[in-house]
Amino acid sequence: MSQNQISPSRAADDPDDALVPHVLHDPDTGLPWPDPTTPEPDFVTLAQFLFEAIAATTDGCLVEPDGVCRHGHPSWLLRLGVI
């Protein structure tokens, strides 16, 4: 095996590939956020949220990257602890 190839067994055990823990409560109020109703976006989509300064919430509304929609759902960036 060359140095450019990755062993599948080592990649599967990589702790950096573990799921990102969600922030379940609003850090300002301590109140719990509603459960997500949309699938968690991939890394590229999260980066686009930051670049475009508009982000989807956990229920699909569009808000500022650090925003919460009128239904009480945080942006995915908040939920994942990115910002």
Secondary structure by P-SEA (a helix, b strand, c coil): cccccccaaaaaacccccccccccccccccccccccccccccaaaaaaaaaaccccccccccccccccccccccccccccccc
